[in-house]
Amino acid sequence: MHCQLLSCICIPRAVSVQPKTTFARSKSANERKVGHCTKVPRSNNMESLQTGYLFPEIFIRESEHMRKNPHARLIKLGVGDTTEPIPDIITSAMAEQARALSTGRGYRGYGPEQGDAALRTAIAEKLYQDTGVKGNEIFVSDGAQCDISRFQMLLAPNVSVAVQDPSFPAYTDSSVILGRAGKLQVETGKYGGIVYMKCRPESNFFPDLSTTPRTDIIFFCSPNNPTGSAASWQQLKQLVEFAKANGSIIVYDSAYAAYITDDSPRSIFQIPGAKEVAIEISSFSKLAGFTGVRLAWTVVPEELSYSNGYPVIKDYNRIVCTCFNGASNISQAGGLACLSAEAYKALSNIMGYYKENTKILLDTFASLGMKVYGGTNAPYIWVHFPGLSSWDVFTEILEKTDIVTVPGVGFGPGGEGYVRVSSFGHRECILEASKRLRNYYK
Ligand SMILES: Cc1ncc(COP(=O)(O)O)c(C=O)c1O
């Protein structure tokens, strides 16, 4: 059992923490080197960025826990990294592409910066049926995380930004890095200049747009990381109307769209009129276990324009050609293979496996009388511990059950009082986690 449990351990990834979460032990950013320094000033934006990092801090706490309890059998349900092997039909396509590179006929150097034409067409046809999205509007990339920042390079420095609260930290942090935010306000845990759209369970974690001020950019993630909730048709229609009325651009992150099992929209482009107000960023990471392979895409519709009428797609193309040079041809071969009927079925089975894990975890917390959200359309569950500090809950769960979760406040001040539990993991780890949680909280 020991080995099996260790095999579900995910390697932490550096995702920066949102404000208000200051870590006594995360002091590296305040350290100043003694000795020779260059004359290059540090960017004020980087100075503004919250100095603590969520996952390294979690890793420090885990390591300390393991140092104090060397025999603990740790179960990591924290970082949302996939654990199940990629179907052979997909890795074979990548292997074939890699082998072809050693042949005169099969060798390829730089590809089109926008991505392989066959892959762009396949994404449009398989994942954007009936939305009007065309292959030439799809830009293949090396990761959704990179695209979140890359897209922002084409925007004027002073554009204003709104984020869901809580939300995936990359939106806020990249906005800070690019100079779109003011200083961190310690009392509120928010950056000045950024609009935090509070997302509460009463409204299925959808913000109250009637009180949301206008911004140029609205980051919106559905199904949402961390709450696991997917916006409904009616909510997305409202969002598109809001953006249209305000002349805003929605940056819609659908990295978990393939986990939707009810009839919620899988793409913002299913909503009429969305092509005039949105781009969509998505990924093979959670769809196909490509977190290490690295492959994603961004849809930039031809209809989307700046205030002067210039098409955004032309600038995006310019950014991609200048600041990127195309995704690896090996990973693109894998991506194309993913979209065949046989491979997609195999991937759906794996996602179904993770969803069964989610159900086990959901049932566990619910049977303990806890309020738990998400899970139906996402591989995450969002557990409420009213009135408690999410870091305290994280610590208690770690110390009492040897299970790693993520404190909700790491996703923004609106996440205080919650922890996020990931269902990526081998079944035996999930069952063991369920047993330990039931024993501890009974
Ligand atoms: C909402 C969301 N967007 C984007 C990403 C990053 O995806 P990628 O692996 O393609 O960079 C993640 C990863 O966890 C995510 O949760």
The ligand as an ORCA input file, in Angstrom:
! r2SCAN-3c Opt
* xyz 0 1
  C      -8.248     26.956    -15.234
  C      -6.913     26.581    -15.758
  N      -6.452     27.197    -16.845
  C      -5.252     26.904    -17.355
  C      -4.443     25.958    -16.763
  C      -3.096     25.686    -17.337
  O      -3.176     24.742    -18.360
  P      -1.902     24.295    -19.184
  O      -1.401     23.038    -18.556
  O      -2.401     24.084    -20.574
  O      -0.890     25.390    -19.121
  C      -4.881     25.282    -15.624
  C      -4.031     24.281    -14.973
  O      -4.260     23.773    -13.914
  C      -6.146     25.616    -15.097
  O      -6.618     25.037    -13.980
*
